[in-house]
């Protein structure tokens, strides 16, 4: 490391320590909340379990956060990175109305199906449709998916069975039935595929699943659908969720300003969700051309290096990145030349997100943001404290940073960190209070 870089690194650590002293992040021993980005609890919880989403957080985390910060039963709950609807669904179960927003069409679809209020007549009709489906012995393939890569992720027999069932679903006249069947089928994709999600994409399984005939795949789907029926009958949604399919980086105005926000933006960890969920996005019909993937990325937060965004939101960046971290990384041999523009773009986008959000908050609103810190070029990127400072410059007050767990970066990065620096590699909840107009 050059002398100049040593000086810059020391200055960065001084800035981090000053922010640590100011915000006093607490945690590492889990207290009130379970790890917020652990979706395992959701996989055991009615309706939440309809679609697995490893980036989601747990229902009890939502429940405890809302219970702690709610000031009225009339509070509006908002998740601007809505995912598959965990925040909205849990808020509805608690009796609150909620808003969700996202650019991921798969998440929008799952959220819409999960937060819908199903009438007794619709449930009865749904049961009849399941019984009818069980009686079908075969079905002609009338649909195709024009992506050779996706086809390779399935055994030929399983792929043909999948297309038969998709063709069957497309002929159902009732949209509610089609949506429930489609979500159930999408929830099985990783289980029946020869590949599983691994890091920033998919990897072939060591133990390949058995090929599934139409009858065998139908049996699996009926099992999922039957679980859906039980969950609908045993869940009381007392609130309503309104869902917006758009980027929160664009100007927007909610029908009513929010009182509680709980969300988790993409981390600056180089994960491209258009790749991680590529199979589901194509099988679900959300992507039909490569242009669809490009449009998805255009609207997403700049958080990975697999796409070149046009410059945007540059006035919302932070000097910690631009004047300290970027000069340090410019002298490093990074694994991608796009890491520096990604980090600059990420924090610019985060600033714009916070600015747009502030226009949709009631005074005194509480905002919880789950973030993960990262490491590049042996330099910790302390997203939690950087974001807290960005927020305070925009009129928020940081009232708490709760650290949930240490994060292990790649071994190549961890060996470059001092023991002191390793404390910044963590996952945290940044809690903000909206106290005034933006500066």
N, C-alpha and C positions, 0 to 999 in steps of 0.2 A: 504494500500500500504506500503510495506517495505521501510526502509530507503534507501536501495540500489536501489530499483526501483525509489524512488523519485529523487535520484541523476541522474540516467540514464534518467529519463523523463525530468529533467531540462536540461541536456546536449542535449537531442534531440531537445527541444524547442529552445535552443541557436543556434543549427545548422540550424534549420528551419528559425529562425529570420535572421541569417547571409545570408542565401540564399534569403530570402525575400528582404533584403536590397540590395543584388547584382542584382537580376532580376526584382525587383519592379513590382510584378504582379498588373495589373490594371483591374478594371472592376466592376462587380456586378451591375452596371447600364448599360444596354445594349446600345451600341453605334452603330458603323458601321454595325456590323453583327447581324443577328438573332441568337438565340441559335443554335449552330451547330449540335447538335444531335437530334434536333426536325425534324422528317420526315414529319410533317403535310403539309408543303409546297409542298413536292414532290407528295403527294397524290392529289394535285390540278394541277400538271404540266404535260403537255403531255409527254408521254413515261416514264418519271420518275414514273408516277402513275401506271404503268403496274403491278408492284408488290410491295406491302407494306412491309416495313422493318423498324421496330421501332428503330433499332440501327443506321440507316443512318442519314446523315445530309442534309441540304437543298441545292437545286440547287443555290440559290442566294448567299449562303455562299461560294460555290465553285467559282462562277463567280466573286465575289468581291475579294476573295483571289488571284485568278489568275491574275485578272486585276491589282491588287496592286503590285504584285511582278514580273510580266512578264517583261522581257527585250527585247524580240523579238517575232515576230509572228511565228518563227521557234522553239520556246521553246518546249521541250518535258515535258508533264505532267505525273506524276507517282503516283499511289496509291497502295502501297504494301499490304494494307489490303482492297482489292477492294470492299468487300461487294456485293451489287447488281448493282454496276456500276455508282453511282451518279457522282463521280469525272470524270470518262472517258466520260460519256455521255455529261455532261455539257461542258467539255473541247472541245469535238467534235463540239458542237453547236457554240462555240466561234471560231472555226477554227483551234484548236490545235490538234496535234496527241498525243495519250495517251497510257500508259501501265497500265494494272491492274494485280494484283497478289492476289491469295487467295487459302486457303486450303478447303474452303467450296464448295462442288460441286453444291449446290443449288445456291449460289451466283454466281459462275462461269457461270452456265446455264442462270440465269436471266440477267447477264451482257452481255453475248454473244447475246441473243435475242434482248436486248434493244439497243445495240450499232451497230447492223448490218445495212448496207445500203440496203434498199429494192428497187429493180427496179420497174418500172411501170408494167412490165410483171408479176413480182412476186405479186404485189399488186392485179392485175386483177385476177390472179390465186387464190389468197387468198380469194377474194370476192366470186368467184365461189365455192370454198370449203365451205365457210360459208353458202351459199345458199343451197348447197347440204346437209349439215349437218342439216339445218332447216327442210328439207323435210323428214328426217329419223324419223320414228315413234317408233322404238325400235331397239335394237342391242344385239346380244348374248354376254354373258360374256365369254371371252377367256383368261382373265388374273386373277391372284390372288395376294394377298399381305400376306406374311407369317409372320404376327406380330399380335398376339391376342390383345395386348394393343391398337394398332392403331384402330383395328376394333371396340373396345369399345367406341371410341371417336365419333361415328356416329350412328344415327338412322339406323335401318336395311334397311329401304326403301331407304334412302339417300345413304347408302353404296353401295347397289346394283346398283343404278343409276350412282354412281361415277365409279364403275367398268365397267359398260356398256360403258360409255363415254371414259374411258381409253382404253378399248378394241377397240372402234371405231377409236380413234386417232392412235393407234398402226398400223392400217391397211392403213393409208394414205401413199402413195408412196413418197411424197415430204417431205424431212427433214425439210425444212423451214416451211411448213404448220404444221407438227407435233410439231415443237418447239413452234410456236405461240399458237397453241391450248393448248399445255401442260402448258405453262406459265400462260395462262388465267385460266386454271382449277386450278392450284396451288394457284393462287391469290384469289380463292374463298374458299379455305380450311377452314380458320378460321371462315368465315361467316356461312358456312353450317354445321360445326362441333358442337357437343354438348359441346365442351370444348374450352376455349380461353386461350391465353398466359397469364401467371401470374407469375411474378418473374422468378424463375429458373425452369420453366416447364409450365404445363397447369393445369387449374382448371375448373371444371364443371360450365357451365353457370347457372345463376339463372333462366333466361328466355330461355328455350330451343327453337331452331329454329323448324319450321314446317318440317315434313318429306317431302322430295322432290322426286317426281316421275321422271322418265327419261325425260319426257316432261318439267317438271318445272325446272330441273337442266339444261337442254339444253337451255331453254329460258334465264337463267341467264348467261350462257356461251356465247351465241350469243350476249348478251348485251356487255359483256367485249370485245369480238372480234371486234364488230362494233366500239367500242371506239378505239381499236388498229388501225383499218383502218384509222379513222379520224386523229389520232395522226401522223401516218406515212405520210399521205398526207400533213399535215400542219407543219412538222418539217424538217428543212434543216440541215443535219449533214455535216459539211464542213471538219471535220477531221476524222481520223481513230483511232480505238482502237485495240490494240493487247493485248490479255489476256493470262496469264500464270497460269495454275493450279498447284501450288506448294507452299511450305512453304518458306517464306522469311528468315527463320532461317537457311536454307541451303544455301550454296554458290550459287550465280547466277550471270549472266552477261547479262544485257539488251542489245538489239541490238544497242541502242544509249544511252549515258548517259543522265540522267534527269536534267532538269533545275528547275522544281517546283514539290514539293511533297506535297500532302495534303492527310492526312489519319487519321484513328482513330482505333488504336489497341483495342483488348478487354481490358476492365478495370479489375483491380484486385478485382473484386466484387463477385467472386464465381458463376458467371453465366456460365453455360455449354450450348453452342449453339447447341451441338448435342442433348440436351434434349429439349431446347426451340423450335427448329425447327424439332423435331423428326417426327412429322406427315408428314410435307411436304417432308422431306428427304426420308421417306418410300413410300409415295404415288407417289412421283416423280421418284421412282426407283433408287435413288442415294444410298440408303441403301437397301440391299437385305438380309444381314445377320448381326448378332451382331458384327462380326469381322469388318464390314465396319465402325461401330461406333467407335470401338477401334482404327482403322487406322486414322480416322478423328481426334480423340483426340491426338494420338501420334504426329501428325504434327502441332497441334494447340499450341498457346501460353499458357503457364501454368498460368491459371487465375482462376481456381476453384478447389474444394476439392473432386470432385466426381470420380477422377481417379488418379492412382499412376503412374507418369511418371518415367522413368529411369533418373538418374542425367545427366544433359547436360548443356553446356554453362556456367559452374560454374566460369570460369575465367573472365566473363563479369559482375559479380555482383557488388554490391556497399557496402562500409563499413557502410553506414547509416543504411541499412537493417541488415547486418550481425553482426555489432558490437554494435549497439544501439537498434534497434527495436526488433530484435530477442531475446536478453537477457531480454528485458522488457516483451515480450509476453510469454517467457518460464515460467515466474512466475505467469501467469494469468490462470484462469480457462476458456479456450476457448471452444466454442461450437463444434469445430472439431480439432482433433490432426493434421490434414493436413494443417491448416492455415499457420503455420510457414514455412513448406517446399514449400507451394504454393507461399508465398511472396518472398522467396529466389529465387525460380525458375522463378517467373514473372520478377523480375528485372534483372536476368541473361539473360533471353530471350530478354528483351528490349535492353540490352547492345549488344547482338549478332545481333539483328535486326538493330540497329544503325550502327554497324560495317559493316555488309554486305551492308547496304544502301550506306554508304560512298564510297564504291568501284564503285558505279553506278551513281555518281553525278558529274556534271561539277563543276569546281571551281566557287564559288559564288552562287551556287544553294540555293534556299530557301526551307525549310522544315517546314510544319505546321503539328502538331500532336495534335489531340483532345484527352484529357485524363480526366478521372474522379478519384478524390481522394476517399479514403475509410477509414473505421474505424474498428479496431479489438482490443478487449480487452481494450476499452476505449482509444486507442492510434490512433491518426490520421496518416494515411499513405499519406503524401503529394507528390503524384506521380508527379505532375507537376514540382516542384522545384528539386526533386530527379532526374527525367529524364533529366532536363536541365543540372544538374551537370554531370551526366553520359555522356551526349553528349559532353560537353566541354572537358572532359577527353579524348574523342576520336577524337578531332580535329574540332568540330563544335564550333560556337559561338551562344549563346542564345541572340537574339535581342529583344525578347518581350515575355511576358506571359500575355495573355488576359483572364481574368476571366469572365465567362459568367453567372454563376448562383451558388447560394448556393445549396448544395445537402443535403437532409435530410436522414441521415442513420436511422437504426432501433431505436425505442424509447429506447431500452435497452442500445444501444451504446451512444446515444445523451446525456442521463442523466449522463454519466460518464465523459463527456467533460466539461472543464471550458469554460467560454464565450470566452476567448482568443483562445482556441484550436478549437472552432467551425469554425473559419474563414478558417481553412485548409480543411474543408469538402466542396468541390466545384468542378466545372467542368471548364476546362480551355483549351485554345489553346496555346501550346508551339511553338514559332516560332524560328527556328534555321537557321543559315547560314553556309554552308560548306566552310571552309576557308583553309584547308590544309590536308596533309597526316595524317593518323591515327598514334598515338604514339605507 
